[in-house]
Amino acid sequence: MARHGRTHYQRHHELHRSERSGWLRAAVLGANDGILSTAGLVVGVASAQASREAVLLAGLAGLVAGAFSMAAGEYVSVSSQADTEHADREIEKRELAQDPHGERDELVNIYVGRGLDRDLAGKVADQLTAHDALGTHLRDELGLSETLRARPLQAALTSAVTFAFGAALPLLAVVLTPAAHIAPVVAASSLVALAVLGAVAARTGGAPMVSGAVRVLLWGTLAMVATAAIGRLFGVAV
């Protein structure tokens, strides 16, 4: 049935939050770690009565090392996940080739378990298998889909870039703050940035903003207190 020149049935795509999970996790982790680790390093060195130049040098070294570390860590971690997905894909290919009837029965039992009667489950299994047998088994048997597929390079680059941006915030505070007040200003500004990041990340992921901000603030405060205490305890100028 036509309606104003358009068909009644139209394709509709909903952007679910799970579609953001891969890059969002890497971005939040990178930015959060960039702010927290660099600010903690800066606060610790500044609390040891180091010069502004020494504090800035330590922060820059932390930015570069941290960005590469985040990229490498994410790439290795997500690559392991991708390898597992690839192995499962190959197993399903082999099983479909060797035992198609057994694989069909697996699908039927899955659909029956989800609430379909056996006759309908058989018809659904047959039609989906005819359309895309491998994709159907990966999705319905193993929970793998293109949307949630592991992307190592994307995760690595996202983590590195967001870490660098996050780390730049406490370094900017070092440049703009009088040398005598670097530690408290960097700590305070970094905690504000962490709270905002936690709230934004929670909102983007569909969680309450307040709880997202509080949980990041808690760990951020502990890190600042610990590094400041270490700097004051040793009191060694770099």
Backbone bond lengths (Angstrom), bond angles and torsions (degrees), N, CA, C in turn:
res aa  C-N    CA-C-N  psi(-1)  N-CA   C-N-CA  omega(-1)  CA-C   N-CA-C  phi
1 M - - - 1.457 - - 1.527 109.77 -
2 A 1.345 115.89 124.98 1.463 120.18 -179.49 1.512 110.81 -85.21
3 R 1.302 116.25 148.55 1.457 121.02 177.29 1.520 107.97 -143.46
4 H 1.368 115.54 109.84 1.466 122.07 -178.50 1.527 111.19 53.46
5 G 1.330 115.34 44.56 1.450 119.93 174.82 1.513 114.94 79.18
6 R 1.360 118.03 2.59 1.445 121.12 179.69 1.528 108.82 -119.37
7 T 1.288 116.25 148.16 1.449 118.93 176.75 1.518 109.43 -71.46
8 H 1.342 114.70 155.68 1.464 120.14 -178.22 1.533 110.78 -66.79
9 Y 1.335 115.18 -35.18 1.461 119.32 -179.46 1.520 109.32 -98.38
10 Q 1.301 115.27 120.07 1.452 120.63 -179.82 1.522 109.42 -127.24
11 R 1.305 114.97 149.03 1.449 119.39 178.57 1.522 109.44 -69.07
12 H 1.318 114.41 135.87 1.461 119.87 -177.83 1.518 108.40 -132.14
13 H 1.323 115.70 123.75 1.460 120.08 -179.38 1.515 109.08 -114.35
14 E 1.326 115.77 124.13 1.444 121.12 176.95 1.527 109.11 -101.87
15 L 1.309 116.25 131.93 1.464 121.01 178.66 1.520 108.37 -88.90
16 H 1.323 115.97 99.79 1.451 120.48 179.97 1.521 110.75 -84.82
17 R 1.323 115.35 153.10 1.458 119.86 -176.37 1.534 111.55 -66.01
18 S 1.333 117.25 -27.51 1.459 119.35 179.35 1.521 111.76 -63.80
19 E 1.341 117.47 -22.53 1.458 120.17 179.18 1.530 111.19 -69.45
20 R 1.330 116.37 -17.53 1.464 120.02 179.57 1.520 112.41 -94.51
21 S 1.336 116.75 -4.75 1.459 119.99 -166.57 1.524 113.34 -58.68
22 G 1.355 117.80 -39.72 1.461 119.73 -176.39 1.510 112.70 -62.95
23 W 1.340 117.25 -60.51 1.462 119.54 -176.98 1.517 112.14 -73.15
24 L 1.359 117.60 -30.07 1.462 119.45 -178.66 1.522 110.77 -66.85
25 R 1.322 116.98 -43.06 1.457 119.72 179.06 1.525 110.81 -60.96
26 A 1.336 116.08 -45.80 1.467 120.19 -179.43 1.527 111.19 -65.10
27 A 1.336 117.13 -39.74 1.461 120.86 -178.73 1.516 111.56 -67.04
28 V 1.327 116.54 -46.71 1.464 120.27 -179.60 1.522 110.48 -64.39
29 L 1.328 116.14 -44.79 1.458 119.70 179.84 1.524 111.01 -62.03
30 G 1.335 117.12 -43.13 1.456 120.50 -179.22 1.521 112.74 -64.28
31 A 1.335 116.54 -49.36 1.467 120.08 -178.75 1.525 111.49 -64.98
32 N 1.321 116.06 -43.39 1.459 120.57 179.94 1.526 110.96 -61.79
33 D 1.323 116.30 -45.31 1.459 119.94 179.96 1.522 111.17 -68.40
34 G 1.339 116.51 -35.86 1.452 119.70 178.35 1.520 112.24 -61.51
35 I 1.323 115.77 -46.75 1.472 119.91 178.58 1.518 110.68 -65.48
36 L 1.331 115.35 -51.55 1.462 119.85 -170.96 1.527 112.98 -67.85
37 S 1.330 116.96 -48.25 1.463 118.77 -176.67 1.525 111.69 -68.77
38 T 1.330 116.86 -40.47 1.465 119.40 -179.46 1.524 111.07 -70.54
39 A 1.331 116.72 -42.56 1.463 119.56 177.97 1.524 110.63 -63.61
40 G 1.331 116.53 -41.31 1.461 119.23 178.15 1.521 111.48 -62.03
41 L 1.339 116.40 -42.20 1.460 120.86 177.90 1.526 111.02 -62.60
42 V 1.319 115.79 -45.38 1.466 120.66 -178.70 1.525 110.77 -64.82
43 V 1.322 116.97 -44.40 1.467 120.41 -179.55 1.522 110.53 -63.79
44 G 1.332 116.69 -40.88 1.463 119.44 179.25 1.512 112.62 -63.87
45 V 1.326 116.81 -45.77 1.469 120.50 -179.54 1.525 110.72 -68.57
46 A 1.341 116.57 -41.92 1.472 119.62 179.52 1.520 111.43 -64.92
47 S 1.333 117.68 -34.47 1.470 121.09 179.38 1.518 111.99 -69.14
48 A 1.339 116.83 -17.92 1.467 121.07 176.30 1.527 111.64 -87.52
49 Q 1.353 116.06 14.48 1.464 122.47 177.10 1.526 112.41 65.58
50 A 1.318 117.02 33.42 1.466 120.64 177.41 1.527 109.73 -77.38
51 S 1.315 116.14 161.51 1.460 120.80 178.41 1.530 109.93 -73.85
52 R 1.338 116.03 163.17 1.456 120.31 178.30 1.532 110.50 -58.76
53 E 1.339 116.61 -40.62 1.465 120.01 -178.32 1.526 111.10 -63.39
54 A 1.334 116.44 -40.78 1.458 120.27 179.56 1.526 110.95 -67.19
55 V 1.326 115.82 -40.06 1.465 120.28 178.62 1.520 110.12 -63.72
56 L 1.330 116.01 -44.55 1.464 120.52 -179.09 1.528 111.12 -65.52
57 L 1.340 116.45 -40.42 1.464 120.43 178.80 1.528 110.89 -63.34
58 A 1.324 115.73 -43.10 1.465 119.46 178.56 1.527 110.57 -62.59
59 G 1.341 116.24 -41.30 1.455 120.11 179.15 1.518 113.28 -64.83
60 L 1.342 116.17 -42.04 1.467 120.43 178.27 1.526 111.33 -64.05
61 A 1.341 115.74 -42.11 1.461 119.30 177.35 1.528 110.27 -62.09
62 G 1.321 116.00 -39.92 1.458 119.80 178.17 1.520 112.13 -65.16
63 L 1.337 116.61 -36.69 1.473 120.84 178.57 1.529 110.34 -62.93
64 V 1.327 116.13 -50.81 1.474 119.94 -176.70 1.525 110.84 -64.92
65 A 1.328 116.04 -48.98 1.463 119.33 -178.64 1.523 111.01 -64.22
66 G 1.323 116.26 -40.87 1.458 119.90 -178.44 1.516 112.98 -66.52
67 A 1.335 116.75 -39.87 1.467 120.01 -179.86 1.526 110.56 -63.59
68 F 1.334 116.71 -44.41 1.472 119.61 178.51 1.524 111.08 -67.48
69 S 1.328 116.07 -37.67 1.458 119.64 179.47 1.526 111.34 -64.82
70 M 1.333 115.82 -42.84 1.459 119.81 178.62 1.520 110.64 -63.54
71 A 1.327 116.69 -43.85 1.464 120.15 -179.74 1.521 110.88 -62.08
72 A 1.328 116.11 -45.85 1.465 119.59 -179.10 1.523 111.22 -65.27
73 G 1.327 115.88 -44.18 1.456 119.69 -179.54 1.515 112.63 -61.98
74 E 1.328 115.97 -46.12 1.464 119.70 179.46 1.520 111.34 -64.98
75 Y 1.334 116.58 -40.93 1.461 119.43 -178.13 1.528 110.96 -63.93
76 V 1.333 115.98 -45.23 1.466 119.45 179.95 1.519 110.87 -65.17
77 S 1.338 116.32 -44.56 1.460 120.30 -178.01 1.525 112.13 -63.35
78 V 1.337 115.66 -50.39 1.462 119.34 -177.32 1.524 110.83 -72.03
79 S 1.322 117.79 -29.47 1.468 120.40 175.26 1.519 110.61 -63.76
80 S 1.322 116.93 -37.79 1.463 120.31 176.84 1.520 110.64 -62.51
81 Q 1.332 115.26 -41.28 1.461 119.29 176.30 1.528 110.99 -63.99
82 A 1.335 116.19 -42.65 1.465 120.41 178.93 1.525 111.25 -63.44
83 D 1.339 116.97 -38.13 1.463 120.42 178.01 1.522 111.04 -63.32
84 T 1.328 115.88 -40.30 1.461 120.03 178.28 1.525 110.89 -64.41
85 E 1.327 115.77 -43.18 1.466 119.56 178.07 1.530 110.82 -61.83
86 H 1.333 116.79 -41.23 1.464 120.50 179.45 1.523 110.84 -64.36
87 A 1.326 116.25 -41.40 1.465 119.91 178.68 1.524 110.89 -62.98
88 D 1.328 116.68 -42.76 1.468 120.12 177.92 1.523 111.35 -63.55
89 R 1.317 115.69 -37.85 1.468 120.00 177.95 1.528 110.79 -61.85
90 E 1.327 116.41 -43.50 1.457 120.28 -179.88 1.529 111.67 -66.71
91 I 1.329 115.94 -37.18 1.472 119.68 177.05 1.519 110.68 -62.38
92 E 1.342 115.67 -44.23 1.463 119.35 -179.97 1.523 111.24 -65.13
93 K 1.323 117.06 -39.34 1.466 119.74 176.65 1.528 111.03 -58.30
94 R 1.319 115.04 -45.39 1.459 119.46 -178.02 1.528 111.18 -66.50
95 E 1.310 116.80 -42.88 1.462 119.77 -179.24 1.522 111.85 -66.89
96 L 1.322 117.22 -36.12 1.469 120.32 177.18 1.524 110.73 -65.16
97 A 1.333 116.33 -35.85 1.460 119.67 179.64 1.528 111.92 -74.30
98 Q 1.341 116.54 -35.92 1.463 120.00 -174.71 1.523 113.34 -88.47
99 D 1.324 117.54 -33.01 1.463 119.99 -174.90 1.530 111.10 -143.17
100 P 1.338 117.28 68.16 1.470 119.60 -178.27 1.520 113.61 -62.10
101 H 1.339 117.40 -34.77 1.474 119.76 -179.89 1.532 110.92 -68.75
102 G 1.315 116.23 -40.41 1.457 118.83 177.27 1.516 111.92 -65.18
103 E 1.330 116.80 -37.68 1.456 120.72 177.60 1.531 111.21 -66.87
104 R 1.332 116.10 -36.88 1.469 119.60 176.19 1.521 109.77 -62.41
105 D 1.327 116.75 -43.99 1.466 119.98 179.70 1.530 111.26 -61.04
106 E 1.327 116.13 -36.46 1.466 119.10 177.13 1.522 110.79 -60.89
107 L 1.338 116.23 -44.87 1.458 119.49 178.53 1.517 111.21 -62.38
108 V 1.330 116.48 -44.72 1.467 120.20 -179.61 1.525 110.22 -58.26
109 N 1.307 117.52 -45.17 1.461 120.62 -179.61 1.525 111.90 -65.45
110 I 1.330 115.81 -34.70 1.466 119.10 176.56 1.520 110.44 -63.62
111 Y 1.331 117.34 -45.40 1.463 120.83 -177.82 1.519 111.78 -70.80
112 V 1.330 116.53 -33.62 1.464 119.61 174.75 1.530 109.52 -64.17
113 G 1.317 115.77 -41.97 1.464 119.60 177.83 1.512 113.27 -63.49
114 R 1.330 116.76 -23.05 1.468 120.61 178.72 1.521 113.12 -90.59
115 G 1.338 115.98 -0.71 1.463 118.04 172.89 1.509 116.82 119.15
116 L 1.342 119.50 -3.03 1.455 120.75 179.09 1.524 110.13 -84.82
117 D 1.348 116.54 149.35 1.466 117.76 172.13 1.523 108.45 -73.33
118 R 1.329 116.95 160.98 1.462 120.55 -170.53 1.522 113.00 -62.78
119 D 1.333 117.94 -37.35 1.461 119.66 179.88 1.525 110.99 -63.83
120 L 1.333 115.68 -47.22 1.458 119.64 179.62 1.518 110.57 -66.20
121 A 1.336 116.53 -38.51 1.459 120.08 178.88 1.528 110.58 -61.33
122 G 1.327 116.46 -38.04 1.463 120.31 177.71 1.514 112.09 -64.93
123 K 1.339 116.10 -41.78 1.460 119.53 179.13 1.529 111.07 -65.74
124 V 1.326 116.07 -42.35 1.464 119.96 178.55 1.524 110.12 -62.24
125 A 1.326 116.54 -45.26 1.467 120.77 179.81 1.526 110.85 -60.22
126 D 1.324 116.69 -42.24 1.464 120.20 -178.83 1.524 111.58 -65.66
127 Q 1.340 116.36 -44.04 1.462 119.46 -177.53 1.525 111.59 -69.22
128 L 1.314 116.71 -41.78 1.464 118.97 179.56 1.524 111.24 -68.92
129 T 1.325 116.72 -35.81 1.462 120.27 177.76 1.517 110.67 -65.68
130 A 1.313 116.31 -40.26 1.460 119.95 178.65 1.527 110.79 -65.44
131 H 1.322 116.63 -33.32 1.468 120.52 -179.05 1.524 111.56 -76.83
132 D 1.337 117.15 -49.18 1.474 121.04 -178.30 1.527 107.64 -162.22
133 A 1.324 115.78 88.33 1.468 120.15 -174.16 1.532 111.52 -62.75
134 L 1.325 116.92 -49.11 1.457 120.09 -176.88 1.525 111.52 -64.80
135 G 1.335 116.28 -47.56 1.464 119.77 179.72 1.517 112.21 -60.41
136 T 1.332 116.84 -36.89 1.459 120.91 179.81 1.520 110.92 -64.89
137 H 1.333 117.06 -45.10 1.467 120.00 -179.72 1.521 111.55 -68.54
138 L 1.327 117.06 -39.70 1.462 119.15 178.13 1.516 111.19 -61.97
139 R 1.316 116.42 -41.25 1.459 120.85 -177.56 1.528 111.95 -74.79
140 D 1.334 117.12 -52.00 1.461 120.30 -170.23 1.521 113.46 -87.43
141 E 1.329 117.33 -26.25 1.461 119.66 179.56 1.512 112.08 -92.79
142 L 1.346 116.81 -38.43 1.463 120.58 -173.95 1.525 114.00 -112.58
143 G 1.330 117.44 -9.88 1.461 120.05 179.99 1.511 114.32 75.54
144 L 1.335 117.27 21.73 1.461 121.06 179.46 1.518 110.03 -97.91
145 S 1.328 115.91 138.45 1.463 120.38 178.60 1.515 109.38 -146.98
146 E 1.319 116.22 164.10 1.460 121.08 179.63 1.518 110.96 -64.62
147 T 1.334 116.92 -35.46 1.465 121.19 -178.54 1.518 111.98 -61.16
148 L 1.328 116.43 -40.78 1.463 121.16 -175.21 1.522 112.49 -102.43
149 R 1.322 117.28 14.51 1.464 120.81 -177.80 1.528 110.65 -63.98
150 A 1.327 115.95 141.01 1.467 121.27 179.02 1.528 110.23 -66.82
151 R 1.326 116.51 131.46 1.465 122.16 179.69 1.529 108.90 -127.48
152 P 1.327 117.76 88.98 1.469 121.19 -173.60 1.522 114.22 -58.23
153 L 1.334 117.63 -46.28 1.461 120.14 -176.44 1.523 111.14 -65.67
154 Q 1.313 116.95 -41.11 1.462 120.62 177.88 1.521 110.57 -61.02
155 A 1.326 116.69 -45.12 1.466 120.56 -179.87 1.521 111.03 -64.16
156 A 1.335 117.56 -41.47 1.466 121.22 -178.37 1.526 111.39 -65.21
157 L 1.326 116.92 -48.48 1.462 120.12 -178.43 1.521 111.42 -65.94
158 T 1.334 116.49 -41.72 1.463 120.14 179.22 1.514 110.95 -60.86
159 S 1.326 116.93 -45.22 1.467 120.87 -179.46 1.525 111.67 -63.33
160 A 1.335 116.72 -44.25 1.460 120.12 -177.90 1.524 111.81 -64.18
161 V 1.332 116.03 -46.35 1.466 119.94 -177.33 1.525 110.87 -66.48
162 T 1.330 117.53 -45.81 1.465 119.63 -178.51 1.523 111.45 -69.47
163 F 1.339 117.55 -32.16 1.466 119.49 174.45 1.520 110.00 -61.40
164 A 1.329 116.48 -46.31 1.461 120.42 -179.09 1.527 111.47 -61.34
165 F 1.331 116.90 -42.97 1.460 119.78 178.17 1.527 110.82 -64.05
166 G 1.333 116.09 -42.99 1.458 119.19 178.61 1.514 111.88 -63.29
167 A 1.330 117.06 -43.21 1.461 121.19 -179.04 1.519 112.19 -66.91
168 A 1.328 116.83 -26.10 1.464 120.08 -179.54 1.529 112.20 -66.96
169 L 1.324 118.08 -25.96 1.471 120.94 -177.62 1.524 112.47 -64.38
170 P 1.328 120.66 -53.28 1.466 118.68 177.40 1.526 113.21 -65.48
171 L 1.338 117.25 -29.66 1.465 118.93 177.08 1.524 111.01 -67.41
172 L 1.315 116.14 -37.18 1.467 119.57 176.40 1.524 110.34 -63.49
173 A 1.319 116.09 -38.56 1.469 120.01 177.82 1.521 110.80 -64.18
174 V 1.325 117.03 -36.28 1.470 120.64 178.08 1.524 110.12 -62.42
175 V 1.322 117.17 -43.49 1.461 122.00 -177.99 1.525 111.27 -65.70
176 L 1.331 117.19 -38.15 1.460 121.22 -172.73 1.527 114.72 -90.98
177 T 1.321 117.45 -8.31 1.466 120.95 -173.59 1.530 111.40 -103.99
178 P 1.340 117.92 139.68 1.469 120.11 173.59 1.521 110.64 -55.28
179 A 1.319 117.24 143.54 1.461 122.39 -173.59 1.530 112.83 -55.06
180 A 1.319 117.34 -35.10 1.462 120.44 -176.67 1.517 113.11 -70.52
181 H 1.324 117.48 -17.42 1.473 120.37 -174.89 1.527 112.85 -119.18
182 I 1.317 117.75 17.68 1.462 120.57 -175.86 1.527 111.79 -60.40
183 A 1.326 116.81 -48.88 1.472 119.86 -174.47 1.529 112.77 -59.84
184 P 1.348 119.35 -53.36 1.475 117.88 -178.66 1.529 113.65 -66.80
185 V 1.339 117.37 -36.05 1.465 119.55 -179.30 1.522 110.93 -68.65
186 V 1.320 116.66 -43.89 1.464 119.66 178.38 1.524 110.52 -63.32
187 A 1.328 116.92 -42.87 1.464 120.23 179.55 1.523 110.93 -61.41
188 A 1.328 116.98 -47.99 1.464 120.58 -177.06 1.528 111.60 -65.71
189 S 1.323 116.82 -47.17 1.464 119.79 -178.23 1.527 111.45 -66.09
190 S 1.314 116.55 -35.93 1.461 120.08 179.52 1.525 111.13 -69.31
191 L 1.318 116.97 -38.12 1.455 119.72 177.52 1.525 111.31 -65.43
192 V 1.317 116.61 -37.67 1.471 119.89 175.69 1.528 110.12 -63.62
193 A 1.328 115.52 -44.89 1.469 119.36 179.36 1.519 111.11 -63.01
194 L 1.333 117.55 -39.93 1.462 121.01 178.29 1.525 111.38 -64.17
195 A 1.335 116.05 -40.16 1.463 119.24 179.05 1.521 111.19 -64.02
196 V 1.328 115.91 -43.61 1.469 119.66 178.82 1.522 110.25 -63.65
197 L 1.327 117.26 -43.96 1.459 121.26 179.07 1.520 111.08 -61.79
198 G 1.324 116.51 -44.48 1.459 119.90 178.87 1.517 112.36 -61.61
199 A 1.336 116.47 -40.38 1.461 120.40 179.14 1.525 111.52 -67.06
200 V 1.341 116.24 -44.04 1.471 120.37 179.98 1.522 111.13 -64.83
201 A 1.334 116.04 -42.76 1.462 119.92 179.40 1.521 110.99 -63.46
202 A 1.327 116.66 -41.09 1.457 120.01 178.76 1.523 110.80 -65.17
203 R 1.323 116.19 -41.82 1.470 120.13 179.56 1.522 110.90 -64.43
204 T 1.328 116.52 -42.69 1.462 120.46 179.30 1.519 111.55 -63.97
205 G 1.329 115.97 -36.78 1.455 120.25 -179.97 1.511 114.03 -85.22
206 G 1.330 118.07 -1.84 1.457 121.10 176.83 1.515 114.31 89.22
207 A 1.349 118.40 13.51 1.463 122.00 -179.83 1.532 109.62 -102.26
208 P 1.339 117.95 164.06 1.472 120.93 177.65 1.522 111.66 -60.52
209 M 1.321 117.24 134.58 1.459 121.40 -176.52 1.523 112.24 -67.49
210 V 1.335 117.01 -37.39 1.467 120.18 -176.34 1.523 110.43 -64.61
211 S 1.324 116.80 -46.76 1.469 119.22 -179.38 1.521 110.64 -64.35
212 G 1.345 117.52 -36.09 1.455 120.39 177.42 1.511 111.77 -63.39
213 A 1.341 117.12 -40.74 1.461 120.74 179.23 1.521 111.88 -70.11
214 V 1.321 116.44 -40.82 1.473 120.50 -175.46 1.521 111.42 -66.35
215 R 1.324 116.74 -43.61 1.463 118.06 -176.55 1.532 111.54 -66.82
216 V 1.351 117.25 -33.22 1.462 119.52 176.82 1.527 110.33 -73.06
217 L 1.328 116.94 -39.69 1.460 121.18 178.67 1.521 111.41 -61.16
218 L 1.316 116.83 -39.75 1.459 120.80 -178.03 1.528 110.81 -59.91
219 W 1.325 115.89 -52.44 1.462 119.21 -178.81 1.527 111.68 -70.06
220 G 1.311 117.38 -33.22 1.458 120.42 177.26 1.515 111.86 -64.18
221 T 1.320 116.39 -43.76 1.465 120.88 179.48 1.521 110.96 -63.17
222 L 1.326 116.31 -43.08 1.468 119.70 178.46 1.523 111.06 -60.44
223 A 1.339 116.07 -41.16 1.467 119.77 -179.78 1.526 111.12 -65.31
224 M 1.333 117.61 -43.37 1.469 120.58 -179.41 1.526 111.11 -64.37
225 V 1.314 116.32 -43.25 1.469 120.24 179.86 1.525 110.57 -63.10
226 A 1.337 116.08 -43.02 1.462 119.65 -178.01 1.527 111.68 -65.02
227 T 1.335 117.05 -46.24 1.470 119.09 -178.26 1.519 111.89 -69.40
228 A 1.337 117.01 -36.53 1.465 119.53 176.69 1.520 110.81 -63.87
229 A 1.333 116.09 -39.69 1.465 120.13 179.86 1.520 110.79 -65.22
230 I 1.335 116.89 -39.85 1.466 120.15 178.87 1.526 110.66 -65.15
231 G 1.342 116.09 -42.85 1.470 119.68 178.78 1.514 112.06 -61.86
232 R 1.301 117.06 -42.51 1.480 120.16 -179.44 1.528 111.07 -72.15
233 L 1.332 115.86 -33.71 1.457 119.52 -178.00 1.527 111.32 -64.81
234 F 1.316 115.98 -45.12 1.466 119.06 -178.11 1.523 111.57 -86.56
235 G 1.372 115.36 -36.21 1.452 119.27 173.55 1.510 114.62 55.63
236 V 1.310 115.88 37.05 1.468 119.09 -177.38 1.519 108.94 -104.73
237 A 1.296 117.87 122.24 1.476 121.33 177.15 1.505 109.88 -73.36
238 V 1.315 115.65 133.72 1.465 120.23 -179.35 1.516 109.59 -78.54
